[in-house]
């Protein structure tokens, strides 16, 4: 049976963009954990961070991911900080194929632009903040089953790489 595919990486890595493309190629469903949280709480991610704090948001994120894993196999886009929460990747080892979509902070900053809906990027220049996040999260991201460099790739090319990985290593 195919294992779910979990896409991890920095803000701007394209997780939400490529998840539906890869899912279509795999003839599978897909979900975005942040979107599921927004739908279930009625609050934006930024509102959840400001009103309840990051730890509360991370609990919601963990819960939604576990729910997604209990559904039919799918492509799952998680928030950029999900993998950096102690125990999250360990909890999915063997149950899902985790793919780290990697790119440089400069590439990520171009992609996110001046986004105001990303709480972890507020308060600093995007490239500087993304570089800080990468420095803090690289260890966690590198625990993924595979790494796909997405920096100079088109969304279609990244989706094709995800599909190849899913077929070779995820039982698709």
ABEGO torsion letter per residue (X at the ends): XBBBBBBBEBBGAGAAAAAAAAAAAAGBBBBBAAAAAAAAAGBBAAAAAAAAEAAAAAAAAAAAAAAAAABBBBBBBBBAAAAABBGAAAAABGABBBBBBBBBAAAAAAAAEABAABAAABGBBAAAAAAAAAAAAAAAAAABABBBBAAABBAAAAAAAAAAAAAAAAGX
